[in-house]
Amino acid sequence: MLDSSFIMALVVSTIRMATPITIGALGTLFAEQSGTMNLGAEGMMTMGAFFAVLGTYLTGNAWIGVLCGMIAGGLIALLHGFICIEIGGMQNLSGLGLNMFCLGLTAFLLRVIFNTGISPSVESLWSTPFLEKIPFIGKFMAAMSPLVYISFLLIAIVWFILNKTPFGLRIWAAGDDPKTLETAGINVWKIRYLCIVLCGALVGLGGAYLSLGQMDKYVDGMIVGKGMLAFVAVKMGKYKPWSILLMSLIFGFFDALQMQLQLNPAITMAPELIQMIPYVGAITIMALQKNENIFPRAFGEPYVKNKYKF
């Protein structure tokens, strides 16, 4: 029976499931708006999740762990940037290659450091208990990680940066018209490097949420496509932060729905059919999207310095 408790649990789960996708998509937005394709979000998120747990394990402080996850994501993104920006390599292959590299590296480190496929439990960021005192919605709000609230704050910050600041204007120009940006005396490579590192840090934060905000450990293969969903959310959100949030919530809803249906004893549907819900939902939403050219004009194209100077 779908009572009020089921609906409340579904709402909370939707927000929880949408959070890593939202944060990862905001990071990917920085990279792609500046012209660099980021198919490596899955790998960056994996690194963020692993090193967030490792940092927490070594220091005993989950917030330091979150910082470690962001640094790890930023560093692997820097490698992606070097391949795509400095060398001018194929950006799609670089991203996919980094995904495989990060999955292999974290699996190797997990077994070398912890001698198993799962880390020990560490301090987590599961909830915000001080919010429970708020009337009516306190219990609902206290059940979510502080990183959930940070993700909503990030939406507003990213929107403001991209639309209301000179740096945001330069990001748009780096993706749409790098020739004009260079003519104005702005280093296109510098803008793209800054954006790809910001991307990695935010995607790493999304990974840290998965390992510390939803769990208290790292499990090999725990990202299970969240990075790719972040990549898709940017496209389906048409490079607009608030639309990206909406798409992330839709993906989160389908994921939460299948989880809550499996936990509800009143539902007798075959588990295999229930587990298909997120994938069927995502495919349906993508199929309903109009085929529009929403990419920045220089998207995926390496920029050669001084190419247009004679």
C-alpha positions in Angstrom: 0.0 0.0 0.0 1.4 3.4 -1.0 0.8 5.3 2.2 2.2 8.7 3.4 5.3 7.0 4.9 6.1 5.4 1.5 5.7 8.8 -0.2 7.9 10.6 2.3 10.5 7.9 2.0 10.4 8.2 -1.8 10.9 11.9 -1.6 13.9 11.7 0.7 15.4 8.9 -1.4 14.9 10.8 -4.6 16.8 13.8 -3.2 19.5 11.5 -1.9 19.9 9.6 -5.2 19.9 12.8 -7.2 22.6 14.5 -5.2 25.7 12.8 -6.7 24.3 13.2 -10.2 23.6 16.9 -9.6 27.1 17.7 -8.2 28.8 15.6 -10.9 26.7 17.3 -13.6 27.6 20.8 -12.3 31.3 19.9 -12.5 30.8 18.4 -16.0 29.0 21.6 -17.0 32.2 23.7 -16.3 34.3 21.5 -18.5 31.9 21.2 -21.3 30.8 24.8 -21.4 34.5 25.7 -21.9 34.7 23.3 -24.8 36.2 20.1 -23.2 34.1 16.9 -23.4 34.0 15.1 -20.1 33.2 11.4 -20.6 35.6 10.7 -17.7 33.1 11.7 -15.0 32.6 8.1 -13.9 36.4 7.7 -13.2 36.6 11.1 -11.4 33.7 10.1 -9.2 35.2 6.8 -8.5 38.5 8.4 -7.4 36.5 10.9 -5.3 34.6 8.2 -3.5 37.7 6.1 -2.8 40.0 8.8 -1.6 37.3 10.4 0.5 37.1 7.2 2.5 40.9 6.8 2.5 41.3 10.4 3.8 38.7 9.8 6.5 40.3 6.5 7.5 43.7 8.1 7.9 42.6 11.3 9.6 39.3 10.3 11.4 37.6 13.4 10.0 35.0 13.0 7.3 35.3 16.6 6.1 39.0 16.1 5.5 38.0 13.0 3.6 35.7 15.0 1.4 38.5 17.4 0.6 40.8 14.4 -0.3 38.1 13.2 -2.6 37.8 16.6 -4.3 41.6 16.8 -4.7 41.7 13.3 -6.2 39.0 14.2 -8.7 40.8 17.4 -9.6 44.1 15.6 -10.2 42.6 13.0 -12.5 40.7 15.7 -14.3 44.0 17.6 -14.7 45.4 14.5 -16.5 42.3 14.5 -18.7 42.9 18.2 -19.4 46.5 17.6 -20.3 45.5 14.9 -22.9 42.7 17.0 -24.4 44.1 20.5 -24.1 47.9 20.3 -24.2 48.3 17.2 -26.5 45.0 17.7 -28.4 44.1 14.1 -28.0 40.7 12.6 -28.8 38.5 13.8 -25.9 36.0 10.9 -26.0 38.7 8.3 -25.9 40.6 10.1 -23.1 37.5 10.2 -20.9 36.6 6.5 -21.5 40.2 5.5 -21.0 40.4 7.4 -17.7 37.2 5.7 -16.5 38.8 2.3 -17.0 42.1 3.5 -15.4 40.4 4.8 -12.3 38.2 1.7 -11.9 41.3 -0.5 -12.1 43.4 1.8 -9.9 40.9 2.0 -7.1 40.3 -1.7 -7.1 44.0 -2.3 -6.9 44.5 0.2 -4.1 41.5 -1.2 -2.2 43.1 -4.6 -2.1 46.6 -3.3 -1.4 45.6 -1.1 1.5 42.6 -3.0 3.0 43.3 -6.5 1.6 39.7 -6.8 0.5 37.1 -5.4 -1.9 35.5 -3.2 0.7 37.0 -0.7 3.0 36.4 -0.6 6.8 33.6 1.7 8.1 34.7 5.3 8.7 33.1 8.5 10.0 30.2 9.4 7.7 28.2 12.4 6.8 24.8 10.6 6.7 22.6 13.2 8.4 22.2 16.7 9.9 20.6 15.9 13.3 20.5 19.5 14.5 17.8 20.2 11.8 15.4 17.9 13.6 14.2 20.7 15.8 12.7 22.6 12.9 8.9 22.3 13.1 7.0 20.0 10.7 9.9 19.3 8.3 12.7 18.8 10.8 12.6 15.0 10.7 12.6 15.1 6.9 15.6 17.6 6.7 17.6 15.9 9.4 17.5 12.6 7.5 19.7 14.0 4.7 23.5 14.5 4.5 24.9 18.1 4.8 26.3 17.5 1.3 22.7 17.5 0.0 22.3 21.0 1.1 25.7 21.9 -0.3 24.6 20.6 -3.7 21.6 23.0 -3.8 23.8 25.9 -2.8 26.2 24.9 -5.6 23.4 25.1 -8.1 22.9 28.8 -7.3 26.7 29.5 -7.2 27.4 27.8 -10.6 24.4 29.7 -12.2 25.8 33.0 -10.8 29.4 32.3 -12.0 28.3 31.3 -15.5 25.8 34.1 -16.0 26.8 37.0 -13.9 30.6 37.2 -13.7 33.5 38.0 -16.1 34.9 34.6 -15.5 31.6 33.0 -16.6 31.7 35.1 -19.8 35.2 33.8 -20.5 34.0 30.2 -20.0 31.2 30.7 -22.5 33.7 32.3 -25.0 36.2 29.5 -24.6 33.5 27.0 -25.6 31.8 29.1 -28.3 34.4 31.4 -29.8 37.9 30.7 -28.6 39.4 32.8 -31.5 37.7 35.9 -30.2 38.7 35.2 -26.6 42.4 34.8 -27.7 42.2 38.0 -29.7 41.0 39.8 -26.5 44.2 38.7 -24.8 42.7 35.9 -22.7 44.5 32.5 -22.5 42.1 29.9 -23.8 44.1 27.0 -22.4 44.2 28.6 -19.0 40.4 29.0 -18.9 39.9 25.4 -20.1 42.4 24.0 -17.5 40.7 25.9 -14.7 37.3 24.6 -15.8 38.5 21.0 -16.1 40.1 21.1 -12.6 36.9 22.6 -11.2 35.0 19.9 -13.0 37.1 17.1 -11.4 36.8 18.7 -7.9 33.0 18.8 -8.1 32.7 15.3 -9.6 35.0 14.1 -6.9 32.7 15.7 -4.3 29.8 13.8 -5.9 31.9 10.6 -5.4 32.6 11.6 -1.8 28.9 11.9 -1.2 28.3 8.4 -2.4 30.9 6.9 0.0 30.4 9.2 3.0 26.9 10.7 2.6 25.1 7.5 1.6 27.4 5.0 3.1 30.4 4.9 5.5 32.7 2.9 3.4 34.0 2.3 -0.2 32.8 -0.7 -2.1 34.5 -1.7 -5.3 32.3 -0.7 -8.3 29.9 1.4 -6.1 29.5 4.3 -8.6 27.5 2.1 -11.0 26.9 4.6 -13.7 26.3 7.8 -11.6 29.1 9.6 -13.5 27.6 8.8 -16.9 24.2 9.9 -15.7 25.8 13.2 -14.7 27.2 13.5 -18.2 23.8 12.8 -19.7 22.1 15.2 -17.3 24.2 18.1 -18.7 23.0 17.4 -22.2 19.4 16.8 -21.2 19.5 19.9 -19.0 20.7 21.9 -22.1 23.7 23.3 -20.1 21.5 25.2 -17.7 22.1 24.6 -14.0 18.5 24.6 -12.9 17.4 22.4 -15.7 20.3 20.0 -14.9 18.9 19.9 -11.3 15.5 18.9 -12.7 17.0 16.1 -14.8 19.1 14.9 -11.9 15.9 14.7 -9.7 14.1 12.7 -12.5 17.0 10.2 -12.6 17.1 10.1 -8.8 13.3 9.5 -8.7 13.5 6.4 -10.9 16.4 5.1 -8.8 14.6 5.8 -5.5 11.3 4.3 -6.8 12.9 1.0 -7.6 14.5 0.9 -4.1 11.4 1.8 -2.2 9.3 -0.7 -4.2 11.7 -3.5 -3.3 11.5 -2.5 0.3 7.7 -2.3 0.4 6.1 -5.7 1.4 2.9 -4.8 -0.3 4.5 -4.8 -3.7 4.6 -8.3 -5.2 6.1 -7.4 -8.6 9.2 -9.5 -9.6 12.4 -7.9 -8.3 14.0 -8.1 -11.8 11.2 -6.0 -13.3 11.5 -3.4 -10.5 15.3 -3.1 -11.0 14.7 -2.2 -14.6 12.8 0.9 -13.7 15.7 3.4 -13.5 17.0 2.3 -16.9 13.6 2.2 -18.6 12.8 5.6 -17.2 16.1 7.1 -18.3 15.8 5.7 -21.8 12.2 7.0 -22.0 13.2 10.5 -21.0 16.1 10.6 -23.4 13.8 9.4 -26.2 11.3 12.2 -25.6 14.0 14.8 -25.8 14.1 16.9 -29.0 17.2 16.4 -31.1 18.7 19.9 -30.8 22.2 21.2 -31.3 22.8 22.6 -27.8 26.6 22.1 -27.7 29.0 25.0 -27.5 30.3 25.7 -31.0 33.9 24.7 -30.2 32.8 21.7 -28.1 35.2 18.8 -28.2 37.7 20.7 -30.5 41.3 21.1 -29.3 42.4 24.7 -29.5 45.7 25.4 -31.1 47.4 28.5 -29.6 48.0 31.4 -32.1 46.3 29.3 -34.8 44.6 32.4 -36.2 47.5 34.7 -36.0 49.6 35.4 -39.1 
